[in-house]
């Protein structure tokens, strides 16, 4: 009887030990696919968290009148406006940006800046190029706009609403210009813009001249006035007037 009791006691103790071992989870078990602990969940979440969003700031800008610029800058614009692109310079802690639409066959074209954004150090400028709404004067035109903005970098990306990019225009070597003086007679047809006039030459052709160097001579000059121009052609094909005589 005593021997039987001892055997039963040993059997019960053995069964308890086996049950205890089966309830433990070893590191090897976790590696084989067991459910991770809360600490492991936290580590995984920190690795898979998405990056911070891109910072985009809307920039307030001012549209400048060309006549408010210095004569040097007006001259620069008159030289660059033949091409399509943009040109900029620093001024008063910000940047002035001139944006050119290039040569157009008629009047009525324009360029309007829609938005300026600072996008992670890039200055994104979107412009709208407008076309004549109806009939327009048959005269060569060079639409452009000049704006000023602060809080931006000079890493400019300028494009129109169609996604077409504008090139950064710089003044090239003026030694390429034809500095030989030329003289023509014609009739004054009027201003194209602040720095340019249209003249019908005595041979009947229409020609555009840049008057930046003699602009003071064109105060209150009536259209159809007869004149003689002395000019040269610069590296951009522009006719720069150096002297004028009204007949």
C-alpha positions in Angstrom: 0.0 0.0 0.0 2.8 2.4 0.9 4.7 1.5 -2.3 1.6 2.2 -4.4 1.2 5.7 -2.8 4.8 6.6 -3.6 4.4 5.7 -7.2 1.2 7.8 -7.6 3.0 10.8 -6.0 6.0 10.5 -8.4 3.6 10.4 -11.4 1.8 13.5 -10.3 5.0 15.5 -9.8 6.4 14.4 -13.2 3.2 15.6 -15.0 3.4 19.0 -13.3 7.0 19.5 -14.5 6.1 18.6 -18.1 3.2 21.1 -18.1 5.4 23.9 -16.8 8.1 23.4 -19.5 5.5 23.5 -22.3 4.2 27.0 -21.2 7.6 28.8 -21.6 8.5 30.6 -24.9 12.2 30.8 -25.8 13.9 33.4 -28.1 14.2 30.7 -30.8 10.4 30.3 -30.7 9.9 34.1 -31.4 12.3 33.9 -34.3 10.2 31.1 -35.7 7.1 33.2 -36.0 5.6 33.7 -32.5 3.6 37.0 -31.9 6.1 39.8 -31.2 6.0 41.6 -27.8 4.6 45.2 -27.5 8.2 46.5 -27.4 8.9 44.9 -30.8 5.8 46.5 -32.3 7.0 49.9 -31.2 10.4 49.4 -32.8 8.9 48.3 -36.1 6.5 51.3 -36.2 9.4 53.8 -35.7 11.3 52.3 -38.7 8.2 52.3 -41.1 7.0 55.9 -40.2 6.6 58.0 -43.4 8.9 61.1 -43.8 7.8 64.6 -43.0 5.8 66.4 -45.8 7.4 68.9 -48.3 7.1 72.5 -47.2 5.5 74.8 -49.8 5.0 78.5 -49.0 3.0 81.0 -51.1 5.0 84.1 -51.8 3.6 87.6 -52.1 5.0 89.6 -55.0 4.7 93.1 -56.4 4.3 93.9 -60.1 6.7 96.8 -61.1 6.2 99.4 -63.8 9.1 99.3 -66.3 9.5 103.1 -66.0 10.2 102.7 -62.2 13.4 100.8 -62.9 16.8 102.5 -63.2 18.0 103.4 -66.7 20.6 100.6 -66.6 17.9 98.0 -65.9 15.6 99.4 -68.5 18.5 99.1 -71.0 19.1 95.5 -69.9 15.4 94.6 -70.4 15.3 96.3 -73.8 18.3 94.0 -74.9 16.9 90.8 -73.5 13.2 91.1 -74.4 13.8 89.7 -77.9 14.2 86.3 -76.4 11.8 84.1 -74.4 13.0 83.6 -70.9 13.7 85.4 -67.6 16.4 87.6 -66.0 16.8 88.5 -62.4 18.9 90.7 -60.0 19.1 91.4 -56.3 17.5 94.6 -55.0 16.6 95.8 -51.5 16.9 92.5 -49.8 14.8 90.6 -52.4 14.9 89.7 -56.1 13.5 91.5 -59.2 12.5 89.1 -61.9 11.8 90.1 -65.5 10.0 87.5 -67.6 9.9 87.8 -71.4 7.5 86.2 -73.9 9.7 86.8 -76.9 8.9 88.4 -80.2 5.2 88.4 -81.3 3.8 89.3 -84.7 1.1 91.6 -83.4 0.1 93.6 -80.3 -2.2 92.3 -77.6 0.0 89.6 -76.1 0.8 89.7 -72.4 2.5 87.8 -69.5 0.8 87.6 -66.1 2.4 85.9 -63.1 -0.1 83.6 -61.4 1.8 82.3 -58.4 5.2 82.2 -56.7 6.0 79.4 -54.3 9.0 78.6 -52.2 9.3 74.8 -52.5 12.1 73.4 -50.4 14.6 76.1 -51.5 13.3 76.3 -55.1 11.4 79.4 -56.3 8.6 78.2 -58.5 7.1 80.9 -60.7 4.0 80.1 -62.8 3.0 82.6 -65.5 0.1 82.8 -68.0 0.8 83.9 -71.5 -2.3 85.6 -72.9 -3.1 86.2 -76.6 -5.1 88.9 -78.3 -8.8 88.6 -77.6 -9.8 90.1 -80.9 -8.2 92.0 -83.8 -4.8 93.4 -82.9 -2.5 96.0 -84.5 -0.1 94.4 -86.9 3.1 95.5 -85.1 5.9 93.5 -83.6 5.6 93.3 -79.9 7.7 91.9 -77.0 5.5 91.2 -74.0 7.1 91.0 -70.6 6.4 91.6 -67.0 8.6 92.6 -64.0 8.0 91.5 -60.5 9.7 91.8 -57.1 9.6 89.3 -54.2 11.3 88.7 -50.9 11.9 85.6 -48.8 13.0 83.5 -51.8 16.1 82.0 -53.3 17.6 82.6 -56.7 17.1 78.9 -57.6 14.3 79.9 -60.0 12.1 77.6 -62.0 9.8 79.6 -64.3 7.2 78.0 -66.5 3.9 78.8 -68.1 0.5 77.1 -67.4 1.3 74.6 -70.1 4.4 73.4 -68.3 6.8 75.0 -70.7 10.0 76.2 -69.0 11.6 79.6 -69.5 15.4 79.9 -69.9 17.6 82.1 -67.7 18.8 84.9 -70.0 22.1 86.7 -69.5 23.8 89.4 -71.5 26.4 88.1 -73.9 29.6 89.6 -75.2 28.8 92.9 -76.8 31.8 92.6 -79.1 29.5 90.6 -81.4 27.4 93.8 -82.1 27.7 95.7 -85.3 28.7 99.1 -84.0 28.9 100.7 -87.4 26.7 103.8 -87.5 23.8 103.8 -89.9 21.5 106.6 -90.9 17.8 106.3 -92.1 14.9 108.7 -92.8 11.3 107.8 -91.9 8.0 108.7 -90.3 7.4 108.2 -86.5 4.5 105.8 -86.1 4.5 105.8 -82.2 5.7 103.9 -79.2 5.7 100.2 -78.9 6.7 100.3 -75.2 8.6 102.6 -72.9 11.9 102.0 -74.8 10.9 101.2 -78.3 9.4 103.0 -81.3 8.1 102.0 -84.7 9.2 103.9 -87.8 8.0 103.6 -91.3 11.2 104.1 -93.4 11.1 106.2 -96.6 11.4 102.9 -98.5 8.0 101.8 -97.1 9.2 99.2 -94.7 8.4 99.2 -90.9 11.2 99.0 -88.5 11.5 98.9 -84.7 14.2 101.0 -82.9 15.3 101.1 -79.3 15.5 104.7 -78.0 16.9 104.1 -74.5 20.0 106.3 -75.2 17.9 109.2 -76.6 14.6 108.7 -74.6 14.5 112.3 -73.4 14.2 113.4 -77.0 10.8 111.6 -77.4 8.8 113.7 -75.0 5.4 114.8 -76.5 6.5 113.9 -80.1 3.3 113.6 -82.3 2.9 110.6 -84.5 3.6 111.0 -88.2 6.6 113.3 -87.4 9.4 113.1 -90.0 12.8 112.1 -88.5 16.3 111.1 -89.3 17.8 108.4 -87.1 21.4 107.4 -86.4 21.7 103.9 -85.0 23.7 100.7 -84.7 22.6 97.0 -84.5 23.6 95.2 -81.3 24.3 91.5 -80.7 20.6 90.8 -80.3 19.6 92.3 -83.7 18.1 95.4 -82.0 18.5 98.8 -83.7 19.9 101.1 -81.0 19.3 104.8 -81.7 22.2 107.1 -80.8 21.1 110.4 -82.3 17.9 111.8 -83.8 16.8 114.8 -85.8 13.2 115.8 -86.4 12.6 117.2 -89.8 
